[in-house]
């Protein structure tokens, strides 16, 4: 392994260790690419047709970058951010002190009062059974309000194929097999249209492929160590994480070859859904 690869692996292991263990996110690693991640949230918010909103829910709010956009757009709104990571929530509270942030699992969220905007940027891809999940979330939307959702469409990308390959071939294969088998699958955009239209929504769907310019293959590893790799890394101990990341880097090297300037171009398709009541 080259010295550059070793540094990338050590960075990934350090990030995993700093995240606080299984189930806990690392805001510092996530925020390394905050501009790229926030761009999709900004584009999703740009598709929201509301001129005003009194109550806004930010599902899977992370470190508060999306809540910050929501607060700027709807200055008079009462904004609540939901997340399961205390580390992310602590960061969000500092970033957007005017909003309220609560530790809450989206799967069990059931508000008593509807929201003018239910905003879910890059979070529902971690949850299963979208055919019931999205209509259920739409049920929490107030009259003339909307549900806005953005999810990466990465199942068939080389980055995610490599995750499944490494998980299936390493000494951790038996432990990670259930994760490979049960990873939620993003449905076709036609399916989301049908599910939400059947729930009474006026639906708009679109897709965008972003191209992120990262610092070599190490940048790709860092990108996913803060997001898509987490379900695979969380069950492993530190030595296993190091080995997993080393194998992962080797598996994606050919698919993400550096350009002449050393940058790697990471295509990242995303699905956008805006459902109005």
Helices and strands as residue ranges (DSSP letters): H 3-18, H 27-31, H 34-46, E 55-59, H 65-73, E 78-83, H 86-95, E 100-103, G 106-108, E 115-121, G 124-126, H 130-138, E 141-152, H 158-169, H 173-182, H 189-198, E 202-215, H 216-225, H 230-234, H 238-252, E 263-276
